[in-house]
Amino acid sequence: MNKYTITLILILLFLISTIEAQEMSFEDYNPKSTLVVPENPVEKAKFPFIDVHSHQFRMATQDLSQLIADMDELNMSVMVNLSGGSGEGLRAMLKNVNDNYPNRFVVFANVDFDGVGNPNWGEMAAAQLELDVKSGAKGLKIYKSLGLRNKDINGKRIAIDDPRLNPVWKKCGELGIPVLIHAADPKSFWDAMNKDNERWLELKTRPRRKRSANNPAPWQQIIDEQHRMFKKHPKTKFINAHMGWYANNLDRLGELMEEIPNMSVGIGAIIAELGRQPRRAKQFFMKYQDRILFGKDSWKPEEFPTYFRVLETADEYFPYYKKYHAFWAMYGLDLPDEVLEKVYFKNALNLIPGLDKSLFVK
């Protein structure tokens, strides 16, 4: 092989690599930052914490020892399992928990909205909830299916503020249990999927999340239904999951906090919104420090350190763990200890009855 042939081969290899680089998709482009800044990763929360937003669907039968080991690695003292169901299934979960680790897990009940529209549905659902609480449930979790998918006996969408549901919300107030509710999804899922939609990559890779502007109702309509319901039941304590999808508009969320004093917020699945606005987010946490609760949503232990780092450190420009969810970098809020303690466990202790407070004694 002569020098001319070798040169041609090298040129061809260079051209091929160049073409491949130019044809790389946006999804594949994920450059490593060259920024050199102090790094303070946090593998374990500074204080013991309560995760108010978790889902463990097999808790009735699973061996909980590995779950406890993973929780201990994170400094999680209590996990709130929001997927408790009702009746016999709920009791089976509670038995497994109470027989093995009675102080480390809390189970919330769920309501079955099938049958809304039948006579006395609300009263019967409230009575079942009361039985579930007597069995040991510490709260009620409402899934986003209410407002999106649940329909009454006539096939009509059930609005979150449907008066037929009032007995359930009222009963929660009487029982002194909180309602953790997830309504709708990020507004971007309802918006046009174009160059201006910052959740474009998520919608492209997960197209089933995309909704038309009115599917099944406009985003603002569903959110407003939730807020009207909160206001109609001032004696019931509500935990608005995912900061009510207003973590990207803390001014508006602050207005709602003032309008709805019985509403607290959880930070599950929206830490990326807080981490890109550290100064404004810190102001919000300082002002509403008594009404913000730690929650993660999905049980992936390897993702918790990003939450700890955002809340606890003053680090700059560090990566989030899901590019499709947030392609931007994170910054730390550097919250003071007294606020961290409230977010990590004190606020949950004030809302959820019957927790073992000795787990949090210094």
N, C-alpha and C positions, 0 to 999 in steps of 0.2 A: 504494500500500500504506500503510494507516494505522498509527498507533502501536500500536493494539490487536493488529493482525495480526502486526506485527514482534515484539511481546512474546510472543505465543503461540508463534511460531516459535522464539524463543530459549529459551523454557521447554521446548519439545519437544526441542530439541537437547541441552539440559542433561540431561533425563530419559534420553534415548537414551545419552548418554555415561556416565551413572551406571549404567544397566543393564548396559552393556557392561563396565564396570569390575567390577561385582559378579559378572558371569558369567565373568570371567577364570579360566582353569583354574589349578590348582596348578603344572602344568608351565610355564605362561607367567609366573607370578609370580617375578620375579628382580630384586628391588630393588637399587639402587646404594647402597652404604654411605655414610652422611654422616659417618662417623668420620674425623677428621683426625689422622693419625699419621705419623711418619717413614716414608718409602718408599725402599727400596734394591733395586730390581729388579736381577737378575743375568742378563745375557744370555749370558755365557760363564763356564764353570767356572773357579774360582780356580787349579786345578791340572789338568794333562792327565789324562784319565781313560779307563778301560776300561769300555765298556758290555758287561757279561757276558750281557745278555738282549736280543738283537735277532733279528729274523726277516727275511731277504732271500731270497725264494723264487726269484728270477730271477738270482741271482748268477752262474750258469754262463754267461750270455750278455749281461748288461747292461753298459752303459758305466758304469764305476765313478767317472768323473771328477766328476760332479755330487755323488755320494754323498760323496766325499772333500772336496769344497768345503764341503758342509753340515757334515760332521764337524769341519773346521777352524774353522768359525764358532763351534762349541760348545766347542772345545778338546778334542774327543774324539780320542785318539791311536789307539785300537784298538777296533774293533767285533767282537764275537763273534756270528757268525751261527749260531744254533742249529738252523737248518733245512737241514742239509747232506745229509740222506738217507744213502745208502750206495752202494757200488759205483761204477758208471760215472758216475752223476749227481754224486756227491760229487767224483770226480776232475775232472770238468769244471769245477765250482766252484773247486776248488783251482788248476787251471791258469789260469783267468781272473785269479784273485787273484795268484798267484805271477808271472804274466807282466807284471802292471801295478803292483800295490801290495803287494808281498810281506810287508811288515811291518805293514800297517794293518788287516788282517782275519784273523780266526781262524774256522775252521769246525769245528763239532761234528757228529759222526755221529748217526744215528738207528737204532733197531732196529725191524725189522718183526716184530710179534708174531703175525702169521698163522702158523698151524701149531703153536702151543704145544700139546703133548700128543702130537705125533709123536715117535717114538724119536730120542733124541739131539738134539732141537731146541736145547736150551741150549748144548751143545757146538758145534753148527754156528753158532749166532748169535754165540757168543763168538769163534769162528774168523773169521767175517766182520768182526766189530768189530776184531779184531787187524789184518786186512788194511787196513781203513779207516784205522786209526791209522798204519800203515806208509805209506799214501798221503799222510798229512799231517793227518788229523783230530786235534784237540787235546783232545777230550772227548766225552762222550755226553750227549745231551739226551733226556729222557723226557717225552713229552707227557701231558696229563691223561687222554687216552684210556685209558691204563693205569689200571685201577681204575674207570673209568666205562663205556667202550664195548668195549674189547678182550675177545674171547671165545676160548676154546680150541676144539679140533676137535670137542668135544662140545656146544658152544653155551653153555658156562658162563662167567660173568664171571671174568676173570683177576684175582686179588687181587694187590696190589703185592708182598706178601711170599710169593707162590707159590714154593715151593721149586724148581719147574722153571726159574725164572729165575735161580737162584743162580749158574750158570756165567758169566752176563753181568756181574753185580756183582763177582764174584771176579776176572774178567779185567780189569776197570777198575782194581782195586787193583794187580794185577800189572803193568799197563802204566803205572801212575802218572798216570792221567788222571782228572779230576773228572767226576762225574755231576750235571748240573743237572736237577732233576726238579720238575715241576709236578703236584701231586696235588690232586684235587677242585677246589673253587671256594669262594668265601666261604660260610660256614655259613648266612648269611641266605637263600641260594638254596634251601636245604632247609626253612627255617622257614615258618610260616604267613604268607601275604601279607595282613597286616592293618595296623592303625594302629601297631602296635608294631615293625614291621619297618622298620629305617632304610634298607634298600635297596628300599623299596616303589616309588619312582619309577623306578629302574632296571628292576625287574621288570615294571612297567606298560608302560614304553616298549620293553622287550625281553623279551617274555613267554616266549621260547624258553629263557631262562636259568633259569626257575622249575622246581624239582624237587619231587616229593612227598617225604615224610620218608624213604622207603626206596628211592628211585630213583637208581641201581640198588641202592644200599645206604645205610644211614645215614651221614651225614657223618663222625661220629666213628669209625665202623668203618674207613672208607677212610683217614683220617688216621692211625689207630693202626696199620694195615697198613704204612704208610710208615715209621713210627718203628721198628716191629719189624724191618723190613728193614735200616734204617740200623744198628741195634744188632747184627744178625747178621753184618755185614760191616765190622768196625771198621778194617780196613786200606784201605778204599775211602773216598775223600773225596767227600762229597755237598754240593751247593749246593741248599738248599731254596728254590725260587722263591717269590716273594711272601711271604717270611717265614713260609712254611708256613701262611698265613692266620691267624696269631696276632699280627699287628701291633696288633690291637685288644685284646690281652690279653698285654702284655709280661711280666707276672709268670709266666704259664704258659710263655711262650716261653723265659724265662730258666731255668725248671726243666728244659726240654727241652735247652737248650744245655749244662746241667750233666750231664744224663744221657747225652748223645750228643756226645762230644768231636770226632767226625769229621764233624759237621754244621756248615756255614756257612749263612748266609742272604743272599738277594738282596732288594733293596728295590723291584723292579719292580712297578708298578701298585698300590702301597700307600702312596705318599708322603702321601696324604690322611689315612691313619690316624696317621702320625707327626706331621703338621702340626697336628693338633688336640690333641696332648698333648705340647707341646715339653719340659716339664721332665722328665717321666717318660721320654720317648724319648731325651733327651740322656743321662740316667743309663744307659740301656740301651746306647747307643752307646759311652759311656765304658768300661763294664764289658766289653763284647764287641767292642771296636774291632778286634781281629785277625780277626774272623769275619763281618764284614758287608761285602757287595760292592755296588757300584753297578750297577744295571740298570734299564732303562726299560720294556722289553717291546715296545710298538708304536713303530714308527719315524715319529714326528711331531716334527720339530725344534722346532716352535713350543711344544711342551709341556715341553721340557727345562728352561727357565728357572725353572719352578715348583719343580722338584727342587733346582736350585742355590740358590734363595732359601730354601727350607726348611732345607737343610743348612748354609748358609754365614752367613745373616744372623740378626739378632735382631728382624726386622720382626714387626709384630703385625697380625692380622686382614686378611690379603690373600686374594684369591679363588683358588679352585681352577679348573681349566679345564674340568671336566665336571660340571655341576650334577646330572645324573642319577646320577652316581657318588658325589658328595659335596656335599651342599648347604650344608655348614658352611665356615667360613673357615679359613685356614692361619696358623700362627705359626712363626717360625724357631727352629731348634735352636741356632744360633750355635756350631757345633762348632769346637774348636781346630784349628789347621793340622795338627798331627801326626795327629789322628784323620781329618781330611778326606783327607789323603794316603793313609792306609790304605784308606779306603772307596773312594776314587776309583781307586787303581791298585795299591798295594802288596799288598793281600790277594789280588788277582787274579794278580799276578805270582808269588805263592807257591803258587797252586793250579794254574794253567794252565801246562803245560810249553812251553818253546821260544819265549816272547815276547821281543821285542827290548827289553831294558831300557834301551838308550840313548835311547829315545824319552822317557824320564822323568827323565833326568839334568838337574839344574838348570844 
